[in-house]
């Protein structure tokens, strides 16, 4: 029996060989840690829907960011749970709100850490939707001014990157104009350009108390069946001034992530969302998977598909592993 000249297994013989020829690499610099900031002091309460993640008061968030920065993780993204909610989510642009105060304290505790802030109204509205309600639907254009107010408030607090996740048409343009008008031209925008209406968000909505009180978000978030629409959304946001774009969720949308990256060749992020995290944790708790291998394999898949960086609840733990 004749054998082929090429034998790919030759380069798989040892860990050293495999490491030398590895095509895709995961680095600490690829990671962004999401954090949930809540009212109060000395609050560090585990989130039942996201085991291993916590609701943190401002003081605790600052301490957590000191630890995250020491691990080499370059960035965090903040989500806020407010003290009050109303029809327009006015707590979102309160300069003394949880996110704004957290940004200021984090900048003192970990000056080198990049602070991103999620800009949306769903955590702040009494109805749980991402914008102003008119005739039982989310009114796009009246919401844009509010999103601009939130972005400016976050920038005023010291945020480095504004990340709008609401999926209103024209929000990037409105936010860019609002920031520039207040002399925040240097603040970057990371747009949730491609955000699908996904069942993977369930644990986050429980953690952020942001589930809609009526209807759902399919009228403004994308249909999971569509991919060409993703290109249109990314194209529009880039034209409106987005500096970076995101595809969300992650693991079920690797084809979309790859296509978006190849089409535009712009800085592109992936978000390993709460449902993805929760499924890994649940399976690991039952002993059905090798937890560390699954986490690293999943994050590598995002990099392989084209992600420049990854928002993941596993970020700080993965940083420990990568540091050895």
Secondary structure, DSSP 8 states (H G I E B T S, - for coil): ----S--GGGGGSSHHHHHHH-S----GGGEEEEEEE-SSSS-EEEETTEEEEEEE-HHHHHHHHHHHHHTT--EEEEEE--S--BTT-GGGG-TTSHHHHHHHHHHHH-TTSEEEEEE-STTTBTT--SSEEETTEEEHHHHHHHHHHHHHHHHHHT-SEEEE-S--TTHHHHHHHHHHHTT-TT-EEEEEEEEB--GGGHHHHHHHT---SSS-STTTSB-TT-SHHHHHHHHHHHHHT-SEEEEESSGGGHHHHHHHHHHH-S-EEEEE-HHHHHHHHHHHHTTSS-HHHHHHHHHHHHHHHT-SEEEETTHHHHHHHHH-
